[in-house]
């Protein structure tokens, strides 16, 4: 294994929770979530050579993972995925939750699946504690516009969850 591969795997292992969250937000069944997770790993590995470190790795990963999720969702094509031992060692892990927590999390993800692609991205950034300024930079819009869009997305999500309870 080269130094570049090892460096990539260490960084991905550190941020695998982000990839898991994106996969869960954009796909509603477990098999599709696993496929998207693998596709994100594959796409980030393919483009890792172009990562120049001008931004933080996490920022680059968020953007690349979200773009991959959006394209994956749109195409709905299943691709052949990397079958490499190193990548298989990156496991999808979930924290342990109580039954009530599981129910609330399921309600939230069910509601998120009903949102538009852009609203899903906004909610993801919100859940990751991005500031309005950071969200604006990621989406390429003004900070005011990002905050307005985020508030609308949160309101939609709240209404969807309330309908399911």
Secondary structure, DSSP 8 states (H G I E B T S, - for coil): --HHHHHHHHHHHHTHHHHHHHHHHH-SSHHHHHHHHHHHHHHHHHHHTT--SSS-HHHHHHHHHHHHHHHHHHH---------HHHHTS--------HHHHHHHHHHHHHHHTS-HHHHHHHHHHHTT--HHHHHHHHTS-HHHHHHHHHHHHHHHHHHHHHH-
